[in-house]
């Protein structure tokens, strides 16, 4: 164990919300740098808090090498990759940010993501190109760092990136918009310029000093010489989205083929700023007295739609519905036109019953979009736990993982 709980809380004061969450769920340390296991990552995006207070376990070089030796190649990937690896893997902070980006992107965005990494345009991504990610996220975080004890901030950088960075960073000052709003925007704006900046050179420098990770070995092989093509990249991203959705679904289904409409409502409202969730849940119970259930296919299709929320928003604005409510047929058609996703009538009806608080079978466009943006960001817009109702099903629900 490398650091006690009081030290952890002390450095938390200098960390951003994402850095705080990473440090809270990470369980491994190697040469001063913190890592998540695949199990830690799954926990961080599907649970509110770690099951146990974390103390970082220090890995030896031999233990790390053994973990990496057992990492499967990318062509052996599946939608159970993270569950199969469980605690036998290491994920760095910048990889954690990259994986979070993946979870909220539509399938159409996968090609954009691949092209952003493929800076030389040869339809393949190599290890050096991928490591540009490290520098892009580091530079973004430098501009967001909080002012204060330089020694503490240096310790935080070492934990997150595995090496010391210059201390004369340009910090964002009040009124300046130096940083794009999201890490996805940062990638989109920065990678296309990588060949014309010092980012690529810096990636060369850090690749020799940083340890390999599970993702690097999975993508580029144990020697780091393999290249990643789009098909493998697409499959990895699709598998990760599917795996996280499966885990969330299974945590409520208790081995059944469906989850209840109420459980679906809990999942939707879980990471949002909705103040009075009980009114949404009570409204849905009254509107859907007989439980039919939501299948995994319906569940997945809805979250595929959410990953296209930006396109849907534009479509709705073009329909001029931004200032008024919409009906189920209009909603279903707009979803399909904007995203290509077909939602089942039962799923659309369930969504309306959750959010149609005044029960006029109309959906408040602005309110719905705002709540769903919170859900997409998985709590980083301000997490508020949902008060669960005690039911027989929730009492007997089994945890997906057990230690």
Order of alpha helices (4+ residues) and beta strands (2+ residues): alpha-alpha-beta-beta-alpha-beta-alpha-alpha-alpha-alpha-beta-alpha-alpha-alpha-alpha-alpha-beta-alpha-beta-alpha-alpha-beta-alpha-alpha-beta-alpha-alpha-beta-alpha-alpha
